[in-house]
Amino acid sequence: MSKALQVYDKLEKKVVDIPEDEVESVQNSRRIYFAIQKKVFEPSTVGTVANISVRSFITGLLRYGITEVESGLKQKPELDEQWQRIWESVGHKIADIAAEAADAEDDRIAIAKFKKPYKQLSDAEKETLEEDLDDRYTLDAITYCFIWQALNTWTPKFWRLNDVAAKIAEVERVEVEKEKAKAEKRVPLGN
């Protein structure tokens, strides 16, 4: 980017200049994001269905991410031991949080329909709710929260990531329009 970018920083509560290294980091993230998006929605050779399902693609990305982070941790034995200690202390808490969120969602749906929590429902009432209680969506929501937190953890100044990306996109759009206008001026009018 030729010009310094400025965005409103919600934490600092003022407009700030974005350092060049942050701009470069966001640009690289955008390139990766759009390359992934293109790959996921790229038509297959068989028809117009994506080559890889979104769920499989995300699983592959997460597996890659875990592998890369794990390899970084294994560079130092004390870090390898540290993540294992941390996992031992929080792993069961994460499982409990996920179960608690799923139970809360079941209760919300049961209370809306029967005015009582899920565990107090009769078997017939629980059967009536089976279609409404799609655990896949609850688990997707829980997973989304964890992935969002991971993104925030891995992204410096994550609270302004979207604003910086939007500003970069705006600058790129203006540059493309300027180039297009210059090209139109150079093209001779038809006879």
VOBA-1610 file (N, C-alpha, C; in pm, whole numbers, padded with zeros to 5 digits, always signed):
BEGIN
Met+00085-00117+00000Met+00000+00000+00000Met+00090+00123+00000Ser+00055+00214-00083Ser+00139+00332-00094Ser+00111+00433+00017Lys-00010+00440+00066Lys-00045+00537+00169Lys-00062+00468+00303Ala-00038+00544+00409Ala-00063+00491+00543Ala-00214+00481+00563Leu-00255+00372+00626Leu-00397+00353+00653Leu-00429+00400+00794Gln-00550+00452+00810Gln-00597+00491+00940Gln-00733+00428+00964Val-00753+00377+01085Val-00883+00324+01124Val-00913+00368+01266Tyr-01039+00362+01302Tyr-01078+00392+01439Tyr-01052+00268+01523Asp-00970+00284+01626Asp-00937+00175+01716Asp-01032+00181+01836Lys-01114+00078+01851Lys-01216+00076+01956Lys-01156+00075+02096Leu-01040+00012+02112Leu-00977+00008+02244Leu-00913+00141+02281Glu-00845+00201+02182Glu-00781+00330+02208Glu-00880+00446+02197Lys-00997+00418+02139Lys-01104+00517+02122Lys-01057+00640+02044Lys-00981+00611+01936Lys-00936+00719+01850Lys-00892+00660+01716Val-00876+00746+01617Val-00825+00704+01487Val-00674+00686+01501Val-00627+00570+01451Val-00484+00539+01464Val-00426+00508+01326Asp-00296+00533+01311Asp-00224+00492+01191Asp-00193+00344+01205Ile-00217+00269+01098Ile-00188+00126+01099Ile-00046+00106+01049Pro+00039+00042+01130Pro+00178+00020+01087Pro+00183-00069+00963Glu+00287-00049+00884Glu+00303-00122+00759Glu+00304-00273+00780Asp+00366-00320+00890Asp+00370-00465+00913Asp+00231-00521+00943Glu+00146-00443+01007Glu+00008-00487+01031Glu-00071-00490+00900Val-00051-00390+00817Val-00116-00387+00685Val-00074-00510+00605Glu+00056-00538+00605Glu+00106-00654+00531Glu+00048-00784+00586Ser+00039-00794+00718Ser-00018-00914+00781Ser-00164-00933+00741Val-00240-00825+00743Val-00382-00833+00705Val-00395-00865+00556Gln-00308-00806+00472Gln-00312-00838+00329Gln-00284-00986+00306Asn-00185-01040+00375Asn-00154-01182+00360Asn-00271-01269+00407Ser-00332-01231+00516Ser-00449-01305+00566Ser-00563-01301+00464Arg-00584-01185+00403Arg-00689-01173+00302Arg-00658-01260+00181Arg-00531-01261+00137Arg-00494-01345+00022Arg-00523-01492+00051Ile-00483-01534+00169Ile-00507-01674+00208Ile-00656-01702+00215Tyr-00731-01612+00276Tyr-00876-01631+00289Tyr-00941-01644+00152Phe-00908-01552+00060Phe-00972-01557-00071Phe-00927-01677-00153Ala-00802-01720-00135Ala-00755-01841-00205Ala-00832-01963-00155Ile-00852-01969-00024Ile-00929-02080+00034Ile-01073-02075-00014Gln-01133-01958-00008Gln-01271-01944-00052Gln-01287-01986-00199Lys-01192-01946-00281Lys-01196-01984-00422Lys-01188-02136-00438Lys-01100-02198-00360Lys-01082-02343-00369Lys-01207-02417-00324Val-01268-02370-00217Val-01387-02437-00164Val-01502-02430-00265Phe-01519-02315-00328Phe-01633-02297-00417Phe-01601-02318-00564Glu-01479-02364-00592Glu-01438-02392-00729Glu-01521-02509-00783Pro-01577-02495-00902Pro-01655-02606-00957Pro-01568-02729-00978Ser-01626-02844-00956Ser-01551-02967-00979Ser-01552-03000-01127Thr-01475-03099-01165Thr-01472-03140-01305Thr-01598-03218-01341Val-01669-03266-01238Val-01789-03345-01262Val-01911-03257-01287Gly-01920-03147-01219Gly-02037-03060-01233Gly-02011-02928-01165Thr-02113-02873-01103Thr-02098-02743-01039Thr-02088-02755-00888Val-02075-02874-00837Val-02060-02894-00693Val-01914-02872-00656Ala-01890-02815-00540Ala-01752-02791-00497Ala-01675-02922-00490Asn-01545-02913-00517Asn-01459-03031-00510Asn-01456-03091-00370Ile-01456-03005-00270Ile-01443-03049-00132Ile-01555-02984-00053Ser-01619-03061+00034Ser-01724-03001+00116Ser-01661-02900+00211Val-01738-02799+00248Val-01688-02695+00338Val-01646-02759+00470Arg-01725-02852+00520Arg-01695-02917+00649Arg-01560-02992+00640Ser-01540-03065+00532Ser-01413-03137+00515Ser-01297-03040+00500Phe-01320-02932+00427Phe-01215-02835+00405Phe-01173-02771+00537Ile-01272-02732+00619Ile-01242-02671+00748Ile-01169-02770+00837Thr-01212-02896+00835Thr-01144-02998+00914Thr-00998-03008+00872Gly-00972-03006+00743Gly-00834-03010+00694Gly-00754-02889+00738Leu-00815-02771+00730Leu-00746-02650+00774Leu-00714-02655+00923Leu-00811-02700+01002Leu-00788-02709+01146Leu-00679-02812+01177Arg-00681-02923+01105Arg-00577-03025+01125Arg-00441-02965+01093Tyr-00433-02890+00983Tyr-00308-02825+00944Tyr-00265-02727+01053Gly-00360-02646+01100Gly-00329-02548+01205Gly-00278-02615+01331Ile-00344-02721+01373Ile-00301-02794+01493Ile-00160-02848+01473Thr-00134-02906+01358Thr-00003-02964+01329Thr+00106-02857+01335Glu+00079-02742+01275Glu+00179-02635+01273Glu+00205-02579+01412Val+00098-02557+01488Val+00115-02504+01624Val+00188-02607+01710Glu+00149-02732+01697Glu+00212-02839+01774Glu+00361-02849+01741Ser+00395-02837+01613Ser+00536-02845+01576Ser+00614-02728+01635Gly+00552-02611+01642Gly+00616-02496+01706Gly+00638-02519+01854Leu+00539-02581+01919Leu+00551-02610+02062Leu+00659-02713+02089Lys+00675-02806+01997Lys+00773-02914+02018Lys+00916-02868+01995Gln+00933-02744+01947Gln+01068-02692+01928Gln+01142-02680+02061Lys+01064-02655+02166Lys+01122-02644+02300Lys+01049-02743+02389Pro+01120-02834+02452Pro+01055-02935+02537Pro+00967-02874+02647Glu+01010-02759+02702Glu+00928-02699+02809Glu+00794-02650+02757Leu+00788-02605+02631Leu+00661-02563+02572Leu+00572-02684+02546Asp+00633-02793+02501Asp+00558-02916+02476Asp+00494-02964+02606Glu+00570-02958+02715Glu+00516-02998+02845Glu+00411-02899+02892Gln+00431-02770+02862Gln+00338-02667+02907Gln+00199-02687+02846Trp+00192-02710+02713Trp+00059-02725+02654Trp-00010-02849+02709Gln+00067-02954+02738Gln+00006-03074+02795Gln-00049-03047+02934Arg+00024-02970+03017Arg-00025-02932+03150Arg-00151-02847+03137Ile-00146-02751+03045Ile-00263-02664+03026Ile-00383-02746+02981Trp-00361-02838+02886Trp-00472-02920+02838Trp-00531-03004+02950Glu-00445-03059+03035Glu-00494-03139+03148Glu-00581-03056+03242Ser-00550-02927+03254Ser-00628-02844+03345Ser-00754-02786+03279Val-00753-02768+03147Val-00870-02706+03083Val-00949-02798+02992Gly-00892-02910+02950Gly-00961-02999+02855Gly-01098-03040+02902His-01109-03085+03027His-01239-03127+03080His-01332-03008+03098Lys-01277-02889+03127Lys-01360-02769+03141Lys-01422-02732+03007Ile-01345-02746+02901Ile-01397-02716+02767Ile-01510-02812+02732Ala-01491-02941+02762Ala-01597-03039+02736Ala-01721-03006+02819Asp-01700-02966+02945Asp-01813-02928+03031Asp-01886-02806+02977Ile-01810-02707+02929Ile-01871-02586+02873Ile-01955-02621+02751Ala-01903-02708+02664Ala-01977-02749+02545Ala-02105-02822+02585Ala-02096-02911+02681Ala-02216-02984+02727Ala-02315-02888+02790Glu-02266-02794+02870Glu-02353-02695+02934Glu-02424-02609+02830Ala-02352-02568+02726Ala-02413-02487+02620Ala-02520-02567+02546Ala-02491-02694+02518Ala-02589-02779+02449Ala-02713-02798+02538Asp-02692-02823+02667Asp-02805-02839+02760Asp-02886-02710+02770Ala-02819-02596+02774Ala-02889-02467+02783Ala-02975-02445+02659Glu-02922-02483+02543Glu-03000-02466+02419Glu-03121-02560+02419Asp-03101-02684+02465Asp-03214-02777+02477Asp-03319-02721+02572Asp-03275-02666+02686Asp-03368-02607+02782Asp-03443-02488+02721Arg-03371-02404+02647Arg-03434-02286+02585Arg-03548-02330+02493Ile-03521-02431+02412Ile-03623-02480+02319Ile-03739-02545+02394Ala-03709-02625+02496Ala-03813-02692+02575Ala-03899-02591+02649Ile-03838-02491+02707Ile-03913-02389+02781Ile-04002-02310+02686Ala-03952-02279+02568Ala-04033-02204+02470Ala-04157-02283+02430Lys-04144-02415+02421Lys-04257-02496+02375Lys-04343-02551+02489Phe-04279-02596+02599Phe-04353-02663+02707Phe-04347-02592+02841Lys-04279-02479+02847Lys-04267-02400+02970Lys-04196-02474+03084Lys-04107-02566+03048Lys-04025-02634+03149Lys-03897-02682+03085Pro-03790-02698+03168Pro-03660-02742+03113Pro-03668-02881+03051Tyr-03571-02909+02965Tyr-03570-03034+02890Tyr-03573-03157+02980Lys-03499-03156+03089Lys-03490-03272+03177Lys-03622-03303+03247Gln-03712-03207+03253Gln-03842-03229+03316Gln-03949-03275+03218Leu-03913-03286+03091Leu-04010-03327+02989Leu-04034-03478+02995Ser-04155-03514+02956Ser-04186-03657+02943Ser-04120-03709+02816Asp-04114-03840+02803Asp-04056-03898+02682Asp-04132-03854+02558Ala-04265-03845+02569Ala-04347-03803+02454Ala-04313-03658+02416Glu-04296-03572+02517Glu-04262-03431+02489Glu-04122-03421+02428Lys-04029-03501+02479Lys-03893-03501+02423Lys-03896-03546+02278Glu-03978-03645+02248Glu-03989-03694+02111Glu-04045-03586+02019Thr-04138-03507+02070Thr-04196-03397+01993Thr-04089-03294+01956Leu-03990-03277+02043Leu-03885-03177+02020Leu-03769-03227+01936Glu-03766-03354+01904Glu-03651-03411+01833Glu-03609-03331+01711Glu-03705-03285+01631Glu-03669-03209+01511Glu-03608-03074+01546Asp-03656-03013+01655Asp-03605-02882+01696Asp-03468-02891+01762Leu-03436-03006+01819Leu-03311-03024+01892Leu-03203-03082+01800Asp-03155-03000+01712Asp-03051-03046+01621Asp-02915-03012+01682Asp-02852-03112+01744Asp-02725-03090+01812Asp-02615-03042+01719Arg-02628-03075+01591Arg-02524-03033+01498Arg-02512-02881+01496Tyr-02626-02810+01497Tyr-02622-02664+01493Tyr-02569-02608+01624Thr-02605-02671+01735Thr-02552-02627+01864Thr-02402-02647+01867Leu-02355-02762+01821Leu-02211-02788+01817Leu-02140-02694+01719Asp-02205-02663+01607Asp-02148-02566+01514Asp-02131-02430+01581Ala-02232-02389+01659Ala-02225-02259+01728Ala-02113-02260+01832Ile-02099-02369+01906Ile-01993-02381+02005Ile-01857-02378+01935Thr-01846-02453+01826Thr-01720-02456+01750Thr-01687-02318+01696Tyr-01789-02248+01645Tyr-01769-02112+01596Tyr-01707-02024+01705Cys-01759-02034+01827Cys-01706-01954+01938Cys-01560-01986+01964Phe-01524-02115+01961Phe-01385-02153+01985Phe-01294-02106+01871Ile-01341-02121+01747Ile-01260-02077+01633Ile-01243-01925+01636Trp-01350-01854+01670Trp-01343-01708+01679Trp-01239-01668+01784Gln-01241-01737+01898Gln-01143-01707+02002Gln-01002-01740+01955Ala-00986-01850+01882Ala-00854-01886+01829Ala-00806-01778+01731Leu-00895-01730+01645Leu-00860-01623+01551Leu-00814-01500+01628Asn-00886-01465+01733Asn-00849-01349+01813Asn-00713-01370+01880Thr-00687-01491+01926Thr-00561-01521+01992Thr-00444-01509+01894Trp-00464-01554+01771Trp-00356-01557+01673Trp-00342-01427+01595Thr-00437-01335+01609Thr-00434-01212+01530Thr-00399-01094+01620Pro-00281-01034+01598Pro-00248-00915+01677Pro-00351-00806+01650Lys-00393-00740+01753Lys-00491-00631+01744Lys-00614-00676+01665Phe-00664-00796+01701Phe-00776-00857+01631Phe-00900-00770+01629Trp-00918-00683+01726Trp-01038-00601+01735Trp-01051-00503+01619Arg-00940-00481+01549Arg-00948-00391+01433Arg-00919-00461+01302Leu-00909-00593+01304Leu-00879-00672+01185Leu-00978-00642+01072Asn-01107-00650+01101Asn-01208-00628+00996Asn-01204-00486+00943Asp-01178-00388+01031Asp-01171-00249+00986Asp-01050-00227+00896Val-00936-00286+00932Val-00817-00273+00849Val-00839-00341+00714Ala-00899-00462+00718Ala-00927-00533+00592Ala-01022-00453+00504Ala-01123-00392+00564Ala-01218-00311+00487Ala-01148-00189+00426Lys-01059-00129+00502Lys-00985-00012+00452Lys-00894-00053+00336Ile-00828-00168+00349Ile-00742-00218+00241Ile-00826-00243+00116Ala-00941-00307+00133Ala-01030-00335+00019Ala-01076-00205-00047Glu-01104-00105+00035Glu-01147+00025-00019Glu-01034+00090-00099Val-00912+00088-00046Val-00797+00145-00117Val-00774+00070-00248Glu-00782-00064-00243Glu-00764-00144-00366Glu-00870-00112-00469Arg-00995-00096-00423Arg-01105-00064-00515Arg-01080+00071-00582Val-01037+00171-00505Val-01008+00303-00561Val-00894+00295-00662Glu-00790+00216-00630Glu-00677+00201-00722Glu-00721+00134-00853Val-00808+00034-00843Val-00858-00034-00962Val-00941+00063-01047Glu-01024+00144-00982Glu-01105+00242-01054Glu-01017+00346-01124Lys-00909+00388-01057Lys-00817+00485-01119Lys-00750+00424-01242Glu-00705+00300-01229Glu-00642+00230-01343Glu-00741+00214-01457Lys-00863+00181-01422Lys-00967+00164-01524Lys-00993+00296-01596Ala-00998+00405-01520Ala-01020+00538-01580Ala-00904+00575-01671Lys-00783+00545-01628Lys-00665+00574-01712Lys-00671+00491-01841Ala-00708+00367-01831Ala-00716+00279-01948Ala-00822+00329-02045Glu-00934+00378-01990Glu-01041+00428-02077Glu-00997+00553-02151Lys-00914+00637-02086Lys-00864+00759-02151Lys-00768+00726-02263Arg-00692+00616-02247Arg-00593+00579-02348Arg-00655+00512-02470Val-00771+00451-02452Val-00834+00379-02564Val-00893+00484-02659Pro-00850+00482-02786Pro-00906+00579-02881Pro-01054+00548-02910Leu-01128+00653-02928Leu-01269+00634-02959Leu-01285+00571-03096Gly-01387+00487-03109Gly-01410+00418-03237Gly-01448+00514-03348Asn-01418+00476-03472Asn-01449+00561-03587Asn-01588+00537-03633
//
